[in-house]
Amino acid sequence: MRRVLAGLIVFALLAASCVAPTPGPAPISVPVAPVGRATAGFGDVFGLGHTAPLIMTTDGDYNAAEANASHIRDVASYYGVLWMFNWLDYDKSPLATVKNPIDLLRSLNPKAVVIGGTHTYLIPWSGCSNPAFPQTCAIYGAVDGNDWYVYDAAGKRLKTGTGSWINWTQGYASWLADFVIGQAARQCGGVPCYNGFYVESEDIPHGIGSFFSADLDRDGKQDMDPARLTKCQLDAVQMDGYAAFARSVNEATGLPVGGESFGPGLAGAGSPNYLLGKETLYFDGAFPNGAWPDCTTDPYGGRGGYTYLGDAWGLHMASALAFQGAGTPGVLLRGDMAFPTENQARRFTLATGMMTDMYTVPHIGQNPDRWPCDECLVNAAGRSTDSPADLGWAGRPQGDPFRLRDGVTMAQAIARGERLADDVWGRFYTNGFALTNPTSAMVTVNLPEGYAAVDATSRPGGDTAVNNGRPVRSVSIAPNDGRILRRLPGPLPTTIPPVTLTPRPSPTATARPTVTPTPTLTPSPTPTLTDLEQVKKRVSALETVVAGLK
C-alpha cells in the first residue's frame, strides 16, 4: 500500500510539472523613439547643438565685483546664463576685474548663451549713481518722465517699500522695445552679445499684493471690483502691453523674448495660458511645484467660485508642455521650496525638467556654483565633473515622458484631465534615463538592464549614497525626488518590467488623502531551472520519501 501511495505521489507531481506556468504581468511598452529620431528641435533653439541635461544658471547682474575670472568660470559650467543686462557696462566700474565678461565666458564655454534680463516692474530697482547700471537708470528715467506708474482709484501711486510699480501701457511697451532692440545690436567678439531677452515681470509682479486696489486705466475706479475685472483679467491688462513689446523685439532682432510666463488662463488654472502664442521664450520662476504667482492657485482672490485642485506640480508641467507644443522654448527656474537636502532639491528639479525639452536652472537664487549637481556634468567614465566639455552627456530624448505604471505619455494624461502628481514619470535619453517622483510616497522602481548611477565621489558635497557609480536594477525614490541614471553600452530599452508598486511611508512625506497608490516597476523574473531539472529534483525528493515509507 505504501508503494502504491508513493507511486501516486510521484505521478501527480510529474503531471503537475508538465502544466504550463501561469503567465505573469506583461512588460509595459514605452514610447521610445529609435536612436537618431529624437524629439525634433531639442536643444536647437540657439543653434549650438545643446543636449541633455539642458542646464542654465541665473546670476545677479547688479554686482560688478562678480566680474572676475573665478566667478565667470563658475558660470561656464552651464549652457547659459540669465540676467546679464548690465555685464556690458562693467568696464565702467573699478570693482570689475574682468572688463569683457561675455567674451571670457564664451572663451571658456563656446556653447554658452547669454540672455539679457532686466527688472521692469519695480522702479527704481537700484540707485543710478553706479555707472555700471545705465540700463536700470534709463528705464527709471523713462518711466518717471512719462509717469508710467500704477495708481489706485484715489490717484495714489502704488508702491512696495521705496519702489513703485510700472504700468505696462502701450507707451511703455513701445519705448522698452526700442530700448532693448538697441541693446541687441551690441557686439561681443564680433558676434551679438545676447542670445535672447528676459523681463521681470510682465504681469502682476510676484503675486497680487497691492494690485487689488489698482486703477490701471485711471478712470477713478478700482479695477479689482468683482463687477469689472477679476484678478487674472487684471493680469491680462498688463500682459497685453508686454505681448506687444515681446513681438516687436522678436520681429526686429530674431531673438527669443520672454518673461515670467507661468500662470493660469482667464478661466482658471486649467484654461490656456494667456501668453500662449504671444511670446517666443517661456519662463517659469517657481518650478517644479511652487504655488507662485498667487494668480496660479487663487486667480479670483477667493471670489468667483474657482477651486484649486492642489496639483501644483501638474500645473507647472502642463504649462511647460503647452508652450513646448506651440514651438516655444523655455527656461524653468527652481522656485523657493523646502527640501530635506540641497542635493535632493537639485536632483528633483533637474529630473522633472528633463520631462520637457526646456532648460532647467537647478539652483535657487542668482548664485551659480562650479559644480551644479551630481548629474549636471558627467564624463565618459560616468563621473561628475565641473568641465564645460561634459555638458550634455545624456544626449537627446528618445521619446516622450511616460507614466511608469502603464506607459501613458504625459501629454495623454494631461489631455484626459488626470492629476500628474499622483504618479512616477520617466523618460529615456540616448545615454540616460530620467525618473521623477512628485507623489507623497517613497517608491521603489525596478529597472531594465543596462543602467548605472552617476559616480559623484569626486564632486564636492556629492550625494554618494545615491550616486555611487554602480550598476543598478532597482532604485528607491523619496517624495519630491528623482534619479538621473546613465546608460551602459547596449541597446536602448523598448519596454520596462511589469509594474507592482508597494509604496513605503516616508518620514518626509506629507499625507494627502486624495493620492492614489502609484505602481512602481517590478524586477524582471529571475531565471529558473528548466522543466526537466525541476522534475529531477522532485523525483529525487520523492525517492527519499518512498525510502522512508518502506
ZADOMAR-582413 format. One record per residue (C-alpha): residue in one letter; residue number from 1; chain; x, y, z. Coordinates in nm, 3 decimals, padded with zeros to 5 digits. Example, Ala and Ser with C-alpha at 12.3 -4.5 7.8 and 13.67 -1.06 7.14 Angstrom:
BEGIN
> A; 1; A; 01.230; -00.450; 00.780
> S; 2; A; 01.367; -00.106; 00.714
***
This chain:
BEGIN
> M; 1; A; 00.000; 00.000; 00.000
> R; 2; A; 00.282; 00.237; 00.083
> R; 3; A; 00.445; 00.166; -00.254
> V; 4; A; 00.118; 00.239; -00.434
> L; 5; A; 00.078; 00.568; -00.244
> A; 6; A; 00.432; 00.669; -00.321
> G; 7; A; 00.376; 00.591; -00.687
> L; 8; A; 00.062; 00.804; -00.697
> I; 9; A; 00.250; 01.094; -00.541
> V; 10; A; 00.526; 01.065; -00.798
> F; 11; A; 00.272; 01.052; -01.085
> A; 12; A; 00.085; 01.356; -00.953
> L; 13; A; 00.399; 01.564; -00.920
> L; 14; A; 00.525; 01.463; -01.263
> A; 15; A; 00.191; 01.563; -01.415
> A; 16; A; 00.193; 01.897; -01.232
> S; 17; A; 00.542; 01.972; -01.361
> C; 18; A; 00.412; 01.948; -01.717
> V; 19; A; 00.137; 02.212; -01.670
> A; 20; A; 00.222; 02.544; -01.830
> P; 21; A; 00.301; 02.814; -01.568
> T; 22; A; 00.054; 03.096; -01.520
> P; 23; A; 00.181; 03.397; -01.717
> G; 24; A; 00.287; 03.699; -01.510
> P; 25; A; 00.216; 04.063; -01.584
> A; 26; A; 00.327; 04.170; -01.930
> P; 27; A; 00.609; 04.424; -01.960
> I; 28; A; 00.499; 04.780; -02.017
> S; 29; A; 00.566; 04.913; -02.366
> V; 30; A; 00.707; 05.263; -02.351
> P; 31; A; 00.707; 05.542; -02.610
> V; 32; A; 01.070; 05.513; -02.717
> A; 33; A; 01.193; 05.659; -03.045
> P; 34; A; 01.483; 05.489; -03.224
> V; 35; A; 01.820; 05.648; -03.161
> G; 36; A; 01.860; 05.937; -03.404
> R; 37; A; 01.486; 06.007; -03.419
> A; 38; A; 01.461; 06.209; -03.102
> T; 39; A; 01.229; 06.500; -03.032
> A; 40; A; 01.253; 06.742; -03.323
> G; 41; A; 01.431; 07.066; -03.240
> F; 42; A; 01.553; 06.954; -02.897
> G; 43; A; 01.832; 07.184; -02.777
> D; 44; A; 01.848; 07.369; -03.109
> V; 45; A; 01.679; 07.699; -03.021
> F; 46; A; 02.015; 07.880; -03.001
> G; 47; A; 02.175; 07.685; -03.286
> L; 48; A; 02.455; 07.545; -03.069
> G; 49; A; 02.358; 07.178; -03.056
> H; 50; A; 02.285; 07.161; -02.683
> T; 51; A; 02.193; 06.816; -02.545
> A; 52; A; 02.059; 06.695; -02.212
> P; 53; A; 02.075; 06.783; -01.935
> L; 54; A; 01.991; 07.133; -02.057
> I; 55; A; 02.110; 07.335; -01.757
> M; 56; A; 02.116; 07.712; -01.728
> T; 57; A; 02.203; 07.947; -01.444
> T; 58; A; 02.084; 08.282; -01.315
> D; 59; A; 02.336; 08.537; -01.196
> G; 60; A; 02.271; 08.870; -01.028
> D; 61; A; 02.372; 09.144; -01.271
> Y; 62; A; 02.391; 09.421; -01.013
> N; 63; A; 02.726; 09.334; -00.855
> A; 64; A; 03.016; 09.447; -01.069
> A; 65; A; 03.259; 09.282; -00.826
> E; 66; A; 03.139; 08.945; -00.962
> A; 67; A; 03.303; 09.032; -01.294
> N; 68; A; 03.614; 08.837; -01.200
> A; 69; A; 03.775; 08.535; -01.363
> S; 70; A; 03.679; 08.287; -01.090
> H; 71; A; 03.311; 08.380; -01.098
> I; 72; A; 03.292; 08.374; -01.478
> R; 73; A; 03.448; 08.027; -01.465
> D; 74; A; 03.163; 07.917; -01.235
> V; 75; A; 02.910; 08.044; -01.488
> A; 76; A; 03.086; 07.845; -01.764
> S; 77; A; 02.964; 07.519; -01.604
> Y; 78; A; 02.620; 07.585; -01.756
> Y; 79; A; 02.484; 07.608; -02.107
> G; 80; A; 02.366; 07.961; -02.048
> V; 81; A; 02.323; 08.246; -01.807
> L; 82; A; 02.025; 08.469; -01.741
> W; 83; A; 02.024; 08.830; -01.614
> M; 84; A; 02.334; 08.969; -01.783
> F; 85; A; 02.185; 09.301; -01.896
> N; 86; A; 02.449; 09.500; -01.708
> W; 87; A; 02.754; 09.290; -01.795
> L; 88; A; 02.831; 09.502; -02.100
> D; 89; A; 02.893; 09.808; -01.883
> Y; 90; A; 03.108; 09.656; -01.612
> D; 91; A; 03.410; 09.805; -01.788
> K; 92; A; 03.298; 10.135; -01.634
> S; 93; A; 03.325; 10.003; -01.279
> P; 94; A; 03.651; 09.985; -01.081
> L; 95; A; 03.507; 09.681; -00.899
> A; 96; A; 03.514; 09.466; -01.214
> T; 97; A; 03.846; 09.293; -01.275
> V; 98; A; 03.713; 09.142; -01.598
> K; 99; A; 03.601; 09.418; -01.832
> N; 100; A; 03.457; 09.190; -02.102
> P; 101; A; 03.285; 08.907; -01.911
> I; 102; A; 03.081; 08.779; -02.207
> D; 103; A; 03.394; 08.733; -02.419
> L; 104; A; 03.563; 08.549; -02.132
> L; 105; A; 03.259; 08.327; -02.074
> R; 106; A; 03.241; 08.222; -02.439
> S; 107; A; 03.614; 08.151; -02.448
> L; 108; A; 03.567; 07.912; -02.154
> N; 109; A; 03.246; 07.760; -02.293
> P; 110; A; 03.188; 07.818; -02.667
> K; 111; A; 02.833; 07.683; -02.632
> A; 112; A; 02.731; 07.930; -02.360
> V; 113; A; 02.435; 08.158; -02.431
> V; 114; A; 02.369; 08.493; -02.268
> I; 115; A; 02.012; 08.607; -02.201
> G; 116; A; 01.990; 08.973; -02.109
> G; 117; A; 01.737; 09.029; -01.835
> T; 118; A; 01.609; 09.335; -01.659
> H; 119; A; 01.359; 09.434; -01.392
> T; 120; A; 01.057; 09.604; -01.543
> Y; 121; A; 00.807; 09.610; -01.262
> L; 122; A; 00.956; 09.795; -00.967
> I; 123; A; 01.131; 10.130; -01.012
> P; 124; A; 01.387; 10.220; -00.907
> W; 125; A; 01.542; 09.876; -00.853
> S; 126; A; 01.875; 10.030; -00.759
> G; 127; A; 02.024; 10.372; -00.745
> C; 128; A; 02.151; 10.540; -01.061
> S; 129; A; 02.481; 10.661; -00.920
> N; 130; A; 02.668; 10.347; -01.033
> P; 131; A; 02.789; 10.382; -01.394
> A; 132; A; 02.776; 10.002; -01.434
> F; 133; A; 02.395; 10.011; -01.432
> P; 134; A; 02.293; 10.255; -01.708
> Q; 135; A; 02.012; 10.027; -01.830
> T; 136; A; 01.833; 10.036; -01.496
> C; 137; A; 01.871; 10.412; -01.486
> A; 138; A; 01.745; 10.452; -01.842
> I; 139; A; 01.430; 10.256; -01.763
> Y; 140; A; 01.375; 10.451; -01.444
> G; 141; A; 01.419; 10.781; -01.626
> A; 142; A; 01.172; 10.686; -01.898
> V; 143; A; 00.908; 10.558; -01.656
> D; 144; A; 00.943; 10.856; -01.426
> G; 145; A; 00.948; 11.110; -01.707
> N; 146; A; 00.634; 10.967; -01.868
> D; 147; A; 00.453; 10.880; -01.545
> W; 148; A; 00.420; 10.513; -01.648
> Y; 149; A; 00.325; 10.414; -01.293
> V; 150; A; 00.036; 10.222; -01.142
> Y; 151; A; -00.210; 10.431; -00.937
> D; 152; A; -00.510; 10.344; -00.725
> A; 153; A; -00.858; 10.492; -00.766
> A; 154; A; -00.767; 10.781; -00.539
> G; 155; A; -00.474; 10.877; -00.762
> K; 156; A; -00.207; 10.747; -00.525
> R; 157; A; 00.096; 10.571; -00.669
> L; 158; A; 00.119; 10.204; -00.568
> K; 159; A; 00.447; 10.119; -00.401
> T; 160; A; 00.632; 09.842; -00.225
> G; 161; A; 00.891; 09.990; 00.005
> T; 162; A; 01.070; 10.263; -00.185
> G; 163; A; 00.983; 10.124; -00.530
> S; 164; A; 00.681; 10.197; -00.749
> W; 165; A; 00.502; 09.953; -00.981
> I; 166; A; 00.527; 10.005; -01.357
> N; 167; A; 00.210; 10.011; -01.565
> W; 168; A; 00.260; 09.816; -01.890
> T; 169; A; 00.084; 10.072; -02.104
> Q; 170; A; 00.131; 10.069; -02.478
> G; 171; A; 00.357; 10.373; -02.442
> Y; 172; A; 00.591; 10.194; -02.203
> A; 173; A; 00.586; 09.875; -02.410
> S; 174; A; 00.684; 10.065; -02.725
> W; 175; A; 00.963; 10.258; -02.552
> L; 176; A; 01.108; 09.945; -02.387
> A; 177; A; 01.101; 09.754; -02.716
> D; 178; A; 01.309; 10.026; -02.884
> F; 179; A; 01.549; 10.029; -02.588
> V; 180; A; 01.603; 09.652; -02.592
> I; 181; A; 01.640; 09.643; -02.971
> G; 182; A; 01.923; 09.894; -02.929
> Q; 183; A; 02.091; 09.668; -02.672
> A; 184; A; 02.056; 09.370; -02.905
> A; 185; A; 02.275; 09.544; -03.162
> R; 186; A; 02.577; 09.544; -02.930
> Q; 187; A; 02.864; 09.316; -03.032
> C; 188; A; 03.096; 09.097; -02.826
> G; 189; A; 03.392; 08.946; -03.009
> G; 190; A; 03.236; 09.021; -03.345
> V; 191; A; 02.904; 08.849; -03.269
> P; 192; A; 02.587; 08.970; -03.092
> C; 193; A; 02.638; 08.982; -02.716
> Y; 194; A; 02.290; 08.849; -02.642
> N; 195; A; 02.113; 08.528; -02.746
> G; 196; A; 01.776; 08.633; -02.604
> F; 197; A; 01.598; 08.861; -02.360
> Y; 198; A; 01.402; 08.824; -02.036
> V; 199; A; 01.191; 09.076; -01.847
> E; 200; A; 01.075; 09.060; -01.486
> S; 201; A; 00.784; 09.094; -01.471
> E; 202; A; 00.519; 09.136; -01.737
> D; 203; A; 00.213; 09.066; -01.523
> I; 204; A; 00.116; 09.138; -01.163
> P; 205; A; 00.460; 09.125; -01.001
> H; 206; A; 00.525; 08.834; -00.769
> G; 207; A; 00.164; 08.799; -00.659
> I; 208; A; -00.132; 09.022; -00.607
> G; 209; A; -00.017; 09.245; -00.322
> S; 210; A; -00.142; 09.600; -00.352
> F; 211; A; -00.270; 09.538; -00.703
> F; 212; A; -00.612; 09.467; -00.556
> S; 213; A; -00.652; 09.844; -00.544
> A; 214; A; -00.504; 09.917; -00.888
> D; 215; A; -00.669; 10.154; -01.133
> L; 216; A; -00.467; 10.080; -01.446
> D; 217; A; -00.689; 10.278; -01.682
> R; 218; A; -00.702; 10.574; -01.439
> D; 219; A; -01.076; 10.619; -01.461
> G; 220; A; -01.111; 10.672; -01.087
> K; 221; A; -01.246; 10.319; -01.030
> Q; 222; A; -01.073; 10.023; -00.869
> D; 223; A; -01.008; 09.755; -01.132
> M; 224; A; -01.045; 09.470; -00.884
> D; 225; A; -01.417; 09.540; -00.842
> P; 226; A; -01.579; 09.194; -00.892
> A; 227; A; -01.826; 09.353; -01.131
> R; 228; A; -01.542; 09.476; -01.354
> L; 229; A; -01.212; 09.287; -01.360
> T; 230; A; -01.106; 08.963; -01.195
> K; 231; A; -00.756; 08.915; -01.072
> C; 232; A; -00.639; 08.729; -01.382
> Q; 233; A; -00.809; 08.975; -01.613
> L; 234; A; -00.608; 09.241; -01.437
> D; 235; A; -00.304; 09.038; -01.539
> A; 236; A; -00.429; 09.044; -01.896
> V; 237; A; -00.434; 09.425; -01.899
> Q; 238; A; -00.066; 09.423; -01.812
> M; 239; A; 00.023; 09.131; -02.039
> D; 240; A; -00.130; 09.292; -02.347
> G; 241; A; 00.134; 09.563; -02.325
> Y; 242; A; 00.404; 09.307; -02.261
> A; 243; A; 00.295; 09.093; -02.558
> A; 244; A; 00.329; 09.394; -02.787
> F; 245; A; 00.680; 09.455; -02.651
> A; 246; A; 00.787; 09.090; -02.696
> R; 247; A; 00.651; 09.077; -03.050
> S; 248; A; 00.829; 09.397; -03.152
> V; 249; A; 01.168; 09.284; -03.018
> N; 250; A; 01.142; 08.938; -03.171
> E; 251; A; 01.042; 09.071; -03.512
> A; 252; A; 01.325; 09.328; -03.513
> T; 253; A; 01.606; 09.104; -03.382
> G; 254; A; 01.502; 08.744; -03.444
> L; 255; A; 01.594; 08.670; -03.083
> P; 256; A; 01.360; 08.486; -02.843
> V; 257; A; 01.198; 08.711; -02.583
> G; 258; A; 01.005; 08.618; -02.270
> G; 259; A; 00.910; 08.697; -01.915
> E; 260; A; 00.759; 08.521; -01.614
> S; 261; A; 00.513; 08.325; -01.823
> F; 262; A; 00.381; 08.062; -01.583
> G; 263; A; 00.024; 08.132; -01.482
> P; 264; A; -00.336; 08.033; -01.548
> G; 265; A; -00.573; 08.138; -01.820
> L; 266; A; -00.857; 08.376; -01.751
> A; 267; A; -01.093; 08.087; -01.673
> G; 268; A; -00.871; 07.928; -01.411
> A; 269; A; -00.567; 07.704; -01.388
> G; 270; A; -00.699; 07.454; -01.641
> S; 271; A; -00.758; 07.709; -01.916
> P; 272; A; -00.497; 07.805; -02.177
> N; 273; A; -00.226; 08.041; -02.060
> Y; 274; A; -00.294; 08.396; -02.173
> L; 275; A; 00.058; 08.432; -02.316
> L; 276; A; 00.048; 08.109; -02.518
> G; 277; A; 00.142; 08.208; -02.872
> K; 278; A; 00.224; 08.567; -02.770
> E; 279; A; 00.589; 08.524; -02.673
> T; 280; A; 00.892; 08.338; -02.807
> L; 281; A; 01.067; 08.235; -02.483
> Y; 282; A; 00.884; 08.079; -02.187
> F; 283; A; 00.993; 08.124; -01.826
> D; 284; A; 00.864; 07.956; -01.510
> G; 285; A; 01.007; 08.113; -01.195
> A; 286; A; 00.864; 07.865; -00.940
> F; 287; A; 00.944; 07.528; -01.096
> P; 288; A; 00.866; 07.246; -01.037
> N; 289; A; 00.590; 07.269; -00.774
> G; 290; A; 00.578; 07.620; -00.633
> A; 291; A; 00.240; 07.790; -00.582
> W; 292; A; 00.360; 08.124; -00.714
> P; 293; A; 00.243; 08.359; -00.854
> D; 294; A; -00.075; 08.385; -00.649
> C; 295; A; -00.283; 08.404; -00.965
> T; 296; A; -00.192; 08.040; -01.032
> T; 297; A; -00.367; 07.891; -00.732
> D; 298; A; -00.624; 08.157; -00.648
> P; 299; A; -00.691; 08.363; -00.960
> Y; 300; A; -01.006; 08.524; -00.828
> G; 301; A; -00.881; 08.626; -00.487
> G; 302; A; -01.127; 08.394; -00.313
> R; 303; A; -01.416; 08.510; -00.532
> G; 304; A; -01.592; 08.360; -00.830
> G; 305; A; -01.607; 08.000; -00.709
> Y; 306; A; -01.275; 07.888; -00.860
> T; 307; A; -01.136; 07.579; -00.686
> Y; 308; A; -00.766; 07.494; -00.696
> L; 309; A; -00.714; 07.118; -00.729
> G; 310; A; -00.387; 07.109; -00.538
> D; 311; A; -00.172; 06.966; -00.818
> A; 312; A; 00.088; 07.241; -00.840
> W; 313; A; 00.342; 07.004; -00.998
> G; 314; A; 00.089; 06.912; -01.264
> L; 315; A; 00.014; 07.278; -01.337
> H; 316; A; 00.381; 07.353; -01.397
> M; 317; A; 00.424; 07.052; -01.623
> A; 318; A; 00.106; 07.112; -01.821
> S; 319; A; 00.201; 07.477; -01.875
> A; 320; A; 00.554; 07.392; -01.991
> L; 321; A; 00.431; 07.123; -02.229
> A; 322; A; 00.164; 07.355; -02.371
> F; 323; A; 00.423; 07.618; -02.464
> Q; 324; A; 00.659; 07.347; -02.585
> G; 325; A; 00.384; 07.206; -02.804
> A; 326; A; 00.335; 07.552; -02.954
> G; 327; A; 00.702; 07.560; -03.051
> T; 328; A; 00.810; 07.797; -02.771
> P; 329; A; 01.141; 07.713; -02.598
> G; 330; A; 01.174; 07.785; -02.230
> V; 331; A; 01.372; 07.812; -01.909
> L; 332; A; 01.246; 07.651; -01.586
> L; 333; A; 01.384; 07.828; -01.280
> R; 334; A; 01.375; 07.647; -00.948
> G; 335; A; 01.137; 07.805; -00.701
> D; 336; A; 01.192; 07.863; -00.332
> M; 337; A; 01.051; 07.535; -00.195
> A; 338; A; 01.180; 07.342; 00.107
> F; 339; A; 01.367; 07.014; 00.054
> P; 340; A; 01.542; 06.782; 00.302
> T; 341; A; 01.877; 06.839; 00.126
> E; 342; A; 02.012; 07.066; -00.146
> N; 343; A; 02.122; 06.763; -00.348
> Q; 344; A; 01.766; 06.631; -00.350
> A; 345; A; 01.629; 06.972; -00.448
> R; 346; A; 01.859; 06.998; -00.749
> R; 347; A; 01.809; 06.636; -00.849
> F; 348; A; 01.429; 06.658; -00.837
> T; 349; A; 01.423; 06.991; -01.022
> L; 350; A; 01.651; 06.866; -01.299
> A; 351; A; 01.485; 06.524; -01.332
> T; 352; A; 01.147; 06.695; -01.362
> G; 353; A; 01.286; 06.944; -01.611
> M; 354; A; 01.409; 06.652; -01.822
> M; 355; A; 01.045; 06.554; -01.876
> T; 356; A; 01.038; 06.863; -02.101
> D; 357; A; 01.259; 06.995; -02.382
> M; 358; A; 01.332; 07.314; -02.186
> Y; 359; A; 01.635; 07.443; -01.997
> T; 360; A; 01.640; 07.399; -01.619
> V; 361; A; 01.802; 07.615; -01.351
> P; 362; A; 01.869; 07.360; -01.072
> H; 363; A; 01.987; 07.602; -00.805
> I; 364; A; 01.793; 07.867; -00.617
> G; 365; A; 01.861; 08.237; -00.648
> Q; 366; A; 02.126; 08.406; -00.859
> N; 367; A; 02.443; 08.244; -00.732
> P; 368; A; 02.584; 07.981; -00.970
> D; 369; A; 02.846; 07.741; -00.848
> R; 370; A; 03.104; 07.545; -01.045
> W; 371; A; 02.957; 07.203; -00.961
> P; 372; A; 02.585; 07.250; -01.036
> C; 373; A; 02.471; 06.899; -00.933
> D; 374; A; 02.586; 06.535; -00.935
> E; 375; A; 02.411; 06.465; -01.264
> C; 376; A; 02.471; 06.800; -01.440
> L; 377; A; 02.815; 06.742; -01.593
> V; 378; A; 02.931; 06.380; -01.634
> N; 379; A; 03.231; 06.248; -01.826
> A; 380; A; 03.261; 05.936; -02.041
> A; 381; A; 03.365; 05.733; -01.736
> G; 382; A; 03.039; 05.825; -01.559
> R; 383; A; 03.198; 06.061; -01.305
> S; 384; A; 03.063; 06.402; -01.200
> T; 385; A; 03.289; 06.685; -01.318
> D; 386; A; 03.296; 07.063; -01.343
> S; 387; A; 03.420; 07.068; -01.703
> P; 388; A; 03.206; 07.252; -01.961
> A; 389; A; 03.313; 06.983; -02.208
> D; 390; A; 03.098; 06.733; -02.013
> L; 391; A; 02.773; 06.926; -02.052
> G; 392; A; 02.501; 06.741; -02.243
> W; 393; A; 02.624; 06.392; -02.152
> A; 394; A; 02.275; 06.229; -02.154
> G; 395; A; 02.215; 06.313; -02.520
> R; 396; A; 01.876; 06.360; -02.681
> P; 397; A; 01.538; 06.231; -02.562
> Q; 398; A; 01.426; 05.902; -02.712
> G; 399; A; 01.053; 05.956; -02.692
> D; 400; A; 00.807; 06.135; -02.466
> P; 401; A; 00.787; 06.131; -02.085
> F; 402; A; 00.568; 05.839; -01.975
> R; 403; A; 00.390; 05.713; -01.664
> L; 404; A; 00.572; 05.413; -01.523
> R; 405; A; 00.265; 05.213; -01.425
> D; 406; A; 00.109; 05.193; -01.772
> G; 407; A; 00.324; 05.367; -02.034
> V; 408; A; 00.074; 05.650; -02.086
> T; 409; A; 00.254; 05.965; -02.201
> M; 410; A; 00.233; 06.283; -02.000
> A; 411; A; 00.061; 06.459; -02.290
> Q; 412; A; -00.204; 06.188; -02.296
> A; 413; A; -00.262; 06.217; -01.921
> I; 414; A; -00.296; 06.595; -01.949
> A; 415; A; -00.550; 06.555; -02.231
> R; 416; A; -00.752; 06.321; -02.007
> G; 417; A; -00.752; 06.572; -01.722
> E; 418; A; -00.563; 06.336; -01.488
> R; 419; A; -00.362; 06.452; -01.189
> L; 420; A; 00.006; 06.427; -01.279
> A; 421; A; 00.145; 06.447; -00.924
> D; 422; A; -00.007; 06.110; -00.831
> D; 423; A; 00.236; 05.912; -01.047
> V; 424; A; 00.604; 05.843; -01.111
> W; 425; A; 00.730; 05.951; -01.454
> G; 426; A; 01.025; 05.857; -01.671
> R; 427; A; 01.194; 05.950; -01.996
> F; 428; A; 01.465; 05.770; -02.187
> Y; 429; A; 01.761; 05.956; -02.337
> T; 430; A; 02.032; 05.839; -02.573
> N; 431; A; 02.272; 05.792; -02.280
> G; 432; A; 02.047; 05.803; -01.975
> F; 433; A; 01.714; 05.754; -01.803
> A; 434; A; 01.543; 06.031; -01.600
> L; 435; A; 01.286; 05.946; -01.330
> T; 436; A; 01.085; 06.186; -01.116
> N; 437; A; 00.858; 06.115; -00.820
> P; 438; A; 00.622; 06.406; -00.736
> T; 439; A; 00.400; 06.182; -00.520
> S; 440; A; 00.384; 06.180; -00.140
> A; 441; A; 00.508; 05.820; -00.116
> M; 442; A; 00.852; 05.662; -00.118
> V; 443; A; 00.856; 05.433; -00.422
> T; 444; A; 01.080; 05.155; -00.547
> V; 445; A; 01.141; 05.130; -00.920
> N; 446; A; 01.289; 04.816; -01.073
> L; 447; A; 01.477; 04.893; -01.391
> P; 448; A; 01.565; 04.743; -01.726
> E; 449; A; 01.919; 04.611; -01.758
> G; 450; A; 02.199; 04.840; -01.862
> Y; 451; A; 02.181; 05.140; -01.626
> A; 452; A; 02.414; 05.272; -01.358
> A; 453; A; 02.422; 05.559; -01.112
> V; 454; A; 02.643; 05.857; -01.178
> D; 455; A; 02.968; 05.849; -00.979
> A; 456; A; 02.964; 06.160; -00.756
> T; 457; A; 03.253; 06.057; -00.533
> S; 458; A; 03.476; 06.330; -00.680
> R; 459; A; 03.217; 06.610; -00.662
> P; 460; A; 03.247; 06.830; -00.352
> G; 461; A; 02.935; 06.762; -00.144
> G; 462; A; 02.818; 06.489; -00.381
> D; 463; A; 02.535; 06.259; -00.273
> T; 464; A; 02.731; 05.934; -00.284
> A; 465; A; 02.451; 05.742; -00.112
> V; 466; A; 02.252; 05.789; -00.432
> N; 467; A; 02.524; 05.841; -00.692
> N; 468; A; 02.793; 05.581; -00.623
> G; 469; A; 02.865; 05.490; -00.985
> R; 470; A; 02.743; 05.131; -00.958
> P; 471; A; 02.508; 04.945; -01.195
> V; 472; A; 02.151; 04.946; -01.065
> R; 473; A; 01.846; 04.727; -01.120
> S; 474; A; 01.635; 04.895; -00.853
> V; 475; A; 01.613; 05.245; -00.705
> S; 476; A; 01.412; 05.381; -00.413
> I; 477; A; 01.296; 05.737; -00.472
> A; 478; A; 01.169; 05.962; -00.193
> P; 479; A; 00.876; 06.201; -00.238
> N; 480; A; 00.979; 06.507; -00.440
> D; 481; A; 01.295; 06.338; -00.559
> G; 482; A; 01.425; 06.187; -00.877
> R; 483; A; 01.701; 05.987; -01.039
> I; 484; A; 01.909; 06.052; -01.349
> L; 485; A; 02.087; 05.733; -01.449
> R; 486; A; 02.350; 05.678; -01.715
> R; 487; A; 02.307; 05.409; -01.978
> L; 488; A; 02.574; 05.144; -02.010
> P; 489; A; 02.672; 05.015; -02.356
> G; 490; A; 02.389; 04.816; -02.509
> P; 491; A; 02.054; 04.852; -02.683
> L; 492; A; 01.802; 05.113; -02.574
> P; 493; A; 01.507; 04.952; -02.388
> T; 494; A; 01.168; 04.949; -02.555
> T; 495; A; 00.987; 04.801; -02.254
> I; 496; A; 01.011; 04.822; -01.878
> P; 497; A; 00.950; 04.539; -01.629
> P; 498; A; 00.590; 04.481; -01.520
> V; 499; A; 00.455; 04.713; -01.255
> T; 500; A; 00.377; 04.610; -00.895
> L; 501; A; 00.417; 04.917; -00.677
> T; 502; A; 00.449; 04.885; -00.300
> P; 503; A; 00.482; 05.240; -00.161
> R; 504; A; 00.655; 05.274; 00.173
> P; 505; A; 00.583; 05.553; 00.423
> S; 506; A; 00.850; 05.821; 00.435
> P; 507; A; 00.916; 06.049; 00.733
> T; 508; A; 00.939; 06.346; 00.493
> A; 509; A; 00.618; 06.274; 00.308
> T; 510; A; 00.306; 06.478; 00.370
> A; 511; A; -00.011; 06.273; 00.379
> R; 512; A; -00.263; 06.356; 00.108
> P; 513; A; -00.590; 06.162; 00.127
> T; 514; A; -00.661; 06.211; -00.243
> V; 515; A; -00.341; 06.041; -00.362
> T; 516; A; -00.398; 05.709; -00.536
> P; 517; A; -00.128; 05.445; -00.471
> T; 518; A; 00.110; 05.464; -00.765
> P; 519; A; 00.258; 05.145; -00.909
> T; 520; A; 00.633; 05.109; -00.945
> L; 521; A; 00.824; 04.868; -01.155
> T; 522; A; 00.894; 04.506; -01.057
> P; 523; A; 01.222; 04.336; -01.139
> S; 524; A; 01.249; 04.108; -01.438
> P; 525; A; 01.182; 03.742; -01.342
> T; 526; A; 01.487; 03.560; -01.206
> P; 527; A; 01.595; 03.284; -01.447
> T; 528; A; 01.458; 02.945; -01.332
> L; 529; A; 01.556; 02.583; -01.386
> T; 530; A; 01.421; 02.401; -01.689
> D; 531; A; 01.118; 02.176; -01.656
> L; 532; A; 01.339; 01.866; -01.675
> E; 533; A; 01.562; 01.985; -01.394
> Q; 534; A; 01.255; 02.060; -01.184
> V; 535; A; 01.124; 01.706; -01.244
> K; 536; A; 01.459; 01.552; -01.147
> K; 537; A; 01.464; 01.746; -00.823
> R; 538; A; 01.110; 01.646; -00.734
> V; 539; A; 01.174; 01.277; -00.820
> S; 540; A; 01.482; 01.280; -00.601
> A; 541; A; 01.282; 01.424; -00.313
> L; 542; A; 01.010; 01.161; -00.362
> E; 543; A; 01.262; 00.879; -00.364
> T; 544; A; 01.365; 00.994; -00.021
> V; 545; A; 01.002; 00.994; 00.091
> V; 546; A; 00.941; 00.648; -00.054
> A; 547; A; 01.251; 00.511; 00.112
> G; 548; A; 01.112; 00.628; 00.443
> L; 549; A; 00.782; 00.452; 00.376
> K; 550; A; 00.943; 00.113; 00.316
***
